[in-house]
Amino acid sequence: EFTGILIEMMRRCFVRLCTPQQRYANMMVGLQQEIKSVTPQEAKNLLEDESVVILDVREPHEFKQARIPGAINQERGLLEYTLEKHPTVQQHGKDAKYLIYCLGGVRSLLAAKTLKDMGFSQPINLTGGINGWVGAGNDVEM
């Protein structure tokens, strides 16, 4: 027990000594290890299964500009308040696969963690976001 307490004290001291940039980088590394991520090609293959929910966590004005076909939009900042009320989410439930994307892959990684914390069992992050999706030659809706 003493060893565990000592390790926790050292961790807390380390966190305080880190710069905000280092803490952010450490957090992102941890999330990348915890959350499943897929490449645009893997995502395209995944979407052959029509039961996969495509979740765009960008702001509504970004969603209106371009989106992956079939995506629903719930901005990341309101996920905890609005996601479970969305008809598509109510229809598919928390055990469905959710392919989550944003512009570049950071907000979606954070959103995937939020979904996991909310009890969703299969959140999947799209690496590179919609920029990666388009860069791989995939279609978008306008």
Residue pairs with C-beta under 8 A, 6 or more apart in sequence:
15 23
18 26
28 106
28 109
31 109
31 110
31 112
31 113
32 109
34 113
34 116
35 109
35 112
35 113
35 116
35 123
35 124
35 125
36 112
36 122
36 123
36 124
36 125
37 105
37 109
37 124
37 125
37 126
37 127
38 46
38 99
38 124
38 125
38 126
38 127
39 127
39 128
39 132
39 136
40 126
40 127
40 128
40 132
40 133
40 135
40 136
40 138
41 136
43 99
43 101
43 124
43 126
43 133
44 136
44 138
46 52
46 97
46 99
46 124
47 54
47 68
47 70
47 99
49 97
51 92
51 96
51 97
52 96
52 97
52 98
52 99
53 72
53 88
53 89
53 92
53 96
53 97
53 98
53 99
54 68
54 70
54 71
54 72
54 99
54 101
55 71
55 72
55 74
55 98
55 99
55 100
55 101
55 111
56 62
56 63
56 67
56 68
56 71
56 72
56 73
56 74
56 101
56 102
56 130
57 73
57 74
57 75
57 76
57 79
57 100
57 101
57 102
57 107
57 108
57 111
58 73
58 75
58 76
58 102
58 103
58 107
58 130
59 75
60 73
60 75
62 103
63 71
63 73
65 142
66 130
66 134
66 140
66 141
66 142
67 73
67 130
67 140
67 141
68 101
68 130
68 133
68 138
68 140
68 141
69 139
69 140
69 141
71 101
71 141
72 86
72 88
72 89
74 82
74 83
74 86
76 102
76 107
76 108
76 110
76 111
76 114
79 111
79 114
79 115
79 118
80 114
80 118
83 89
83 115
83 118
84 90
84 118
94 118
94 119
94 120
94 121
95 121
95 122
96 122
97 122
97 124
98 112
98 115
98 120
98 122
98 123
98 124
99 124
99 126
100 108
100 111
100 112
100 115
100 123
100 124
100 125
100 126
101 108
101 125
101 126
101 129
101 130
101 133
102 108
102 111
102 129
102 130
103 129
103 130
103 131
104 128
104 129
104 131
104 132
105 125
105 126
105 127
105 128
105 129
105 132
106 129
107 129
108 125
108 126
108 129
109 125
111 123
112 123
112 124
112 125
113 123
115 123
116 123
126 132
126 133
128 135
130 140
133 140
134 140
